[in-house]
Amino acid sequence: MSDFYIETEHKARKQHKCFWCRRIVEVGERYIKGFGFWQGDIQNRKECLKCHNLINVMSGDKDYRDYVCSDGFDNETLMEFHQEKICPTCTHYECEEGMTHRVRCDRYERNLLQEVTK
C-alpha cells in the first residue's frame, strides 16, 4: 500500500518516456509526473495523458476499483481493462508489444471519451 503519492501535470521541457506505454512524450506536450512511497520504495514515474486517463477510468470502474485500490495494478491489468472495457473488438492486441498498441489505436480516444462521459 502507498504511504503517500502525489501527481502533478507538467509541460515537457525535454523528451520523457511514458512509464506505461513507453511512448515518447515530446517537448511541449503535457504529461503527469507521479512521486510517492510504495511498499518501502520511493517511486517516481512519468505518464502520458492517454495512459493517465485510462488509469483514472479504470480506477472509477466498479469491476476494477477494489482491485486497483487494494493491490495496485500493472501493465497486465491495464491491458485487460483496455481489452474488456474500452476497445473490446480491437484486433491489434496480439501483434503489438506491451501497451504501445493503445497509443496507435485509431479507436482508442473515441472509446475512452465515451467511457469517461458515461
N, C-alpha and C positions, 0 to 999 in steps of 0.2 A: 504494500500500500504506500501511497505517496505521503510524505511528511509535508511537503509544500510543492506547488507548481505554479509558475507564472508564465503567461503568454502575452506577448506584445507584437503589434503589427509594425513592420518596418518597410521602407523603400530601399531596395538593394543598391548599395554603392559599388558593389563588386559582385561577381557571379557566386552563387551558392548552389548546393545540390540538395534537393528535397530528400529528407530522411526516408520518406515512404516510397515514392515512385522513382527516385534517382534522376528526375528531370532537372535540368539546369534552370535555376531562377536567374533571369537575365538582369543586367544593370537597369535600374529604373522600375523594375517590376515589384509589386507588393508581395510580401511573404510574412509568415508568422515565425517568431523566434520563441521557443519554449525552453524554460530553465526550471529545474527542480531537483528534489532529493527523492529518489525512488529505491526502495529496498536496500538502503545503505549506501547507494551510489549517487553521485551528482550526475544529473542528466542534462544535456544541452543539445537541442536539435533545431533545425530549420525546416519548415513545411511550406510547400507551395499552397496557394489558396484553394486549389481544387481538392487536394488531399485534406486540408484543414476543414473544408466544407463537408466532405464526405464523413469525416470523423464526427463532426457536430450532428449530422443527420443520424449516423449510427448510434450515437450516444442518446438521442431522443427516441429511438425506435423501441417499442415495448418488448420486442423479441430479443434485443441485444443489450438493452440498457443495464440490466442487472449484471450481465457478464462483463461489460466494459467497466462498470463502476467497481466491481469487486476484484476482478482478476487482471484488469488491464487488457490490452489487445496487442496483436502483432499483425504482420503483413497477411498472414493466412486468414485471420478474422476479417480484416478489411476486404480481402478478395472474396471471401464467402458472402459478406454483406452486399458487396457490389453486385455479384452474380445473382443473388437471390432477390434483392430489393430494387436496385437501380436499373440494371440492364440485363434482365433475365434471358433475353433472346440473343445476346451477343455471341458471336462465333469466334471472337478473337482470343479467347482465354488460353487455348492450347498452344497457339503459335507465338505468343508473347512471353517475355520473361518477367517475372515478378509483377509489380503493379503498373509497369510502364504502359500497358495497353490502355489504361484509363485515360492517360494523357492524350493518346491518339484517337480514341474512340469518338466518332462524329456524333453519336447519340448521347454521350455521357452528360454533357452540360444540360441538355434539354431534359433528360430524365431526372437528373439531380434537382433541377429547378422545380420540376413537378412535385418531387418528393418533399422539398422544403416548403412549398406553398400549400401542402395538404392541410 
